[in-house]
Amino acid sequence: MAKTSEDIAHYLNPANDKSYLQDLLLAVTEAYENKAVVTFKIIAAKEKGFLVKTKGLYAYVPFNHFAWSYPTIKFWHNAAEALIGNYFQGKIHHVTKDPISILIDAAVYNYENPELEKSKKYRGIIVQKSTYGLFVDLGLHFNWRFGSLLGLIHRSALTNETDYDRLNAGENIITKFQGCTKDGKLILGKKQQQGKWEDGTLDKLVDTIQNATVVKDEDNHKMLFYVAGEHKAKAIVNKAIYPNSKSIAKAYRDGLKNRTTIRCKVLRINRKKDCFIIRLFPSTEIS
């Protein structure tokens, strides 16, 4: 029997609470038998899942049956508070009547991908803090309408090192979307140049001979190189790169003048430092 305005008095009678409960349970059972999609609201987070409410009854959604997955359970614990009160969809996976127990599988629901704008600011929640950066979920920005949008802010992409020290998992953060890696992972951070080192744009320069401009700070003797005039690079001198001419290469590098243009070979990308590693061609060597 459905609850309507005509029989509302029936349910206001405490003696009929059981009848009302049976109606709710019947609706859940029918959804289970028909494999129908149900909407549920997250009420609270538990150790391994969420307490939710659907069709007037409490149910349970395990983390591993939610609409998306995280690498570890710590991510879920850090994101949980931001998910409470939000509505999601799934299907009834299991239901028992005595005692009442309802299990929902939300992994069957597929989300559309939003069109993120490069260099635009988005609000996210820090779901994990690691030694090399912050894992942030931008799904929060859209009130989870598009599910999880997980990305990494590398420590080098933060404006200041103190930003990393003061930020903690579970906190909200405003960050910029800088593109995606080759495997589709979000690149986040305030430094606009961060994305190009991760999205595969510069991979084509590896193993090629290029011109590089020397930029030298005369005060502290710090030296950088800019491949093709714009991509930061470092010239490391060691035996692995110069097995038979390490001392010659070091003398050549240290003697370079500011704003000199030289030839070099791009060896690889150091994504941790957002730069190329290059091999120089000392004048005594044949390039």
VOGU-3710 file (C-alpha; in Angstrom, 3 decimals, decimal comma):
1> maktsediah> 0,000/0,000/0,000  1,490/3,338/-1,022  1,443/6,352/1,237  -1,070/8,897/-0,138  -2,965/11,906/1,185  -6,079/9,733/1,550  -4,538/7,288/3,984  -2,094/9,636/5,797  -4,101/9,240/8,987  -3,413/5,536/8,842
11> ylnpandksy> 0,315/6,129/9,157  -0,015/8,792/11,862  -1,265/6,030/14,134  1,812/4,576/15,959  0,184/1,156/15,812  0,625/1,167/12,059  4,390/1,934/11,962  5,072/-1,657/10,996  2,713/-1,384/8,047  4,499/1,759/6,813
21> lqdlllavte> 7,877/0,041/7,179  6,644/-2,915/5,150  5,565/-0,549/2,359  9,036/0,977/2,248  10,654/-2,428/2,249  8,333/-3,546/-0,533  9,478/-0,594/-2,687  13,126/-1,552/-2,129  12,406/-5,207/-2,893  10,664/-4,293/-6,122
31> ayenkavvtf> 13,653/-2,150/-7,152  15,934/-5,105/-6,434  13,827/-7,568/-8,434  13,484/-5,167/-11,371  17,187/-4,167/-11,251  16,016/-0,570/-11,175  18,308/2,384/-10,522  17,688/3,998/-7,120  18,812/7,307/-5,713  20,458/7,384/-2,289
41> kiiaakekgf> 21,747/10,062/0,055  24,970/9,628/2,012  24,259/9,974/5,734  27,564/9,054/7,388  30,925/7,426/6,698  31,922/4,141/8,292  35,251/2,319/8,344  34,736/0,580/4,988  31,767/2,285/3,415  28,858/4,718/3,687
51> lvktkglyay> 25,602/4,625/5,624  23,014/5,896/3,145  19,278/6,302/2,860  17,153/5,222/-0,080  13,373/5,056/-0,444  13,012/5,974/3,230  15,240/3,155/4,553  18,839/2,992/5,674  21,271/1,050/3,510  24,990/0,496/3,127
61> vpfnhfawsy> 27,383/1,155/0,240  30,898/-0,327/0,595  33,740/1,826/-0,709  34,620/-0,902/-3,197  31,065/-0,749/-4,600  30,950/3,031/-4,969  30,737/4,945/-8,240  34,520/5,365/-8,421  37,616/3,922/-6,799  40,589/5,372/-4,940
71> ptikfwhnaa> 44,059/3,811/-4,597  43,733/3,255/-0,825  41,082/3,405/1,887  42,811/6,510/3,303  41,633/8,449/0,266  38,038/7,514/1,159  38,426/8,536/4,788  39,850/11,910/3,746  37,097/12,522/1,177  34,179/11,195/3,258
81> ealignyfqg> 33,054/14,418/4,919  32,805/16,181/1,553  30,513/13,419/0,274  28,052/13,405/3,177  24,691/14,906/2,250  25,144/14,343/-1,487  22,925/12,164/-3,678  24,142/9,343/-5,914  22,620/6,463/-7,839  23,047/2,712/-7,889
91> kihhvtkdpi> 21,188/-0,583/-7,804  20,065/-2,741/-4,903  22,660/-5,505/-4,665  21,189/-7,397/-1,725  18,193/-7,071/0,594  16,934/-9,071/3,586  13,701/-8,515/5,512  14,380/-9,839/9,020  16,421/-8,064/10,105  16,245/-5,412/7,397
101> silidaavyn> 19,567/-5,134/5,587  20,080/-3,347/2,275  23,289/-3,301/0,261  23,658/-0,953/-2,713  26,051/-1,265/-5,625  26,862/2,191/-6,989  29,712/1,005/-9,228  27,187/0,369/-11,997  26,680/4,103/-12,491  28,723/5,812/-15,227
111> yenpeleksk> 29,518/9,528/-15,170  30,061/11,911/-18,047  33,379/13,767/-18,168  33,161/17,554/-17,793  35,056/19,853/-20,138  37,767/21,288/-17,922  39,326/24,548/-19,101  43,105/24,765/-19,079  44,533/27,278/-16,560  41,080/27,759/-14,980
121> kyrgiivqks> 40,723/27,579/-11,201  38,745/24,729/-9,619  37,867/23,807/-6,065  38,919/20,403/-4,835  39,488/18,358/-1,718  42,876/16,972/-0,730  42,350/13,221/-0,501  45,981/12,327/0,202  49,211/14,114/1,076  52,359/12,352/-0,079
131> tyglfvdlgl> 56,028/13,244/0,006  55,908/14,406/-3,622  52,636/16,304/-3,661  48,907/16,517/-3,024  46,264/14,267/-4,546  43,206/16,445/-5,124  39,694/15,502/-6,267  38,015/18,211/-8,346  34,725/16,316/-8,214  33,928/18,551/-5,251
141> hfnwrfgsll> 33,833/21,591/-7,555  30,838/20,143/-9,388  29,137/18,760/-6,244  30,142/15,299/-7,521  27,813/15,481/-10,546  30,654/14,102/-12,669  31,985/11,733/-10,035  35,661/11,727/-9,080  38,153/13,926/-10,965  41,418/12,963/-9,309
151> glihrsaltn> 44,671/14,756/-10,033  48,063/15,519/-8,529  49,569/18,833/-7,504  53,293/18,186/-7,459  55,194/20,023/-4,741  57,094/21,910/-7,425  53,781/23,181/-8,835  52,785/24,893/-5,588  53,384/28,628/-5,385  55,443/28,310/-2,214
161> etdydrlnag> 56,996/25,403/-0,331  55,145/26,636/2,786  51,857/25,859/1,003  52,711/22,169/1,134  53,592/22,330/4,831  50,359/24,009/5,903  47,908/21,973/3,780  46,462/18,704/5,073  44,353/15,838/3,770  40,624/16,498/4,051
171> eniitkfqgc> 40,976/20,239/3,427  39,602/22,172/0,463  41,996/23,794/-1,982  41,720/26,073/-5,008  44,001/24,977/-7,837  44,392/25,269/-11,598  43,873/22,598/-14,208  46,947/22,418/-16,455  46,017/19,559/-18,768  46,302/15,769/-18,667
181> tkdgklilgk> 49,116/13,256/-18,778  49,402/10,812/-21,676  47,345/8,284/-19,687  44,607/10,805/-18,922  45,505/11,820/-15,362  44,798/15,418/-14,372  47,733/17,802/-13,994  47,048/20,402/-11,328  48,947/23,370/-9,908  49,362/27,104/-10,164
191> kqqqgkwedg> 52,459/27,038/-12,371  51,283/27,315/-15,972  54,341/25,519/-17,370  53,695/22,415/-15,253  51,413/20,744/-17,755  53,782/20,622/-20,705  56,209/18,345/-18,856  53,486/15,808/-18,107  51,195/15,751/-21,131  53,709/14,344/-23,623
201> tldklvdtiq> 54,079/17,604/-25,567  57,856/17,707/-25,127  58,588/13,996/-25,477  59,364/14,525/-29,158  62,473/16,556/-28,255  64,097/13,703/-26,320  67,057/12,168/-28,188  67,317/15,136/-30,552  70,035/17,748/-31,058  68,853/21,239/-30,160
211> natvvkdedn> 70,070/24,774/-29,589  70,122/25,912/-25,970  70,602/29,352/-24,448  72,801/29,703/-21,361  71,312/31,717/-18,490  73,872/32,320/-15,785  73,453/34,088/-12,463  76,814/35,726/-11,886  76,159/36,278/-8,154  75,591/32,680/-7,071
221> hkmlfyvage> 77,000/30,954/-10,162  73,723/29,164/-10,810  73,444/28,084/-14,434  70,412/26,992/-16,411  69,833/26,257/-20,064  66,752/26,900/-22,146  66,219/24,482/-25,019  64,739/26,165/-28,096  64,791/29,355/-26,060  61,961/28,374/-23,695
231> hkakaivnka> 62,215/24,927/-22,099  64,265/24,790/-18,897  67,165/22,338/-18,873  70,074/21,293/-16,685  73,490/20,069/-17,764  74,555/17,422/-15,280  78,197/16,370/-15,497  78,863/12,798/-14,368  80,560/9,639/-15,614  77,286/8,147/-16,849
241> iypnsksiak> 76,876/10,971/-19,369  80,572/11,659/-20,027  82,346/8,324/-19,372  85,642/9,462/-20,912  85,509/13,240/-20,706  83,939/14,289/-17,430  86,620/16,872/-16,542  86,555/18,363/-20,047  82,767/18,661/-19,961  82,807/20,315/-16,541
251> ayrdglknrt> 85,421/22,871/-17,601  83,441/23,584/-20,770  80,169/24,036/-18,900  81,645/26,242/-16,171  83,318/28,455/-18,756  80,168/29,230/-20,728  79,165/32,885/-20,868  75,730/34,226/-20,067  73,313/34,271/-23,031  75,554/32,075/-25,157
261> tirckvlrin> 73,771/29,753/-27,593  75,194/26,236/-27,792  74,336/22,852/-29,270  73,225/20,031/-26,991  71,523/16,666/-26,978  68,262/16,303/-25,031  68,664/13,126/-22,973  65,450/12,935/-20,973  62,798/14,840/-19,024  63,148/15,254/-15,271
271> rkkdcfiirl> 59,479/15,626/-14,356  60,240/16,131/-10,680  62,215/19,275/-11,534  60,201/20,223/-14,655  63,210/20,379/-16,927  65,252/18,599/-19,580  68,534/16,879/-18,822  70,953/17,703/-21,626  74,388/16,590/-22,787  76,807/19,297/-23,846
281> fpsteis> 79,286/19,076/-26,723  82,621/20,492/-25,530  84,676/22,074/-28,299  87,203/19,233/-28,132  84,494/16,666/-28,895  82,876/15,884/-32,218  79,087/16,465/-32,079
//
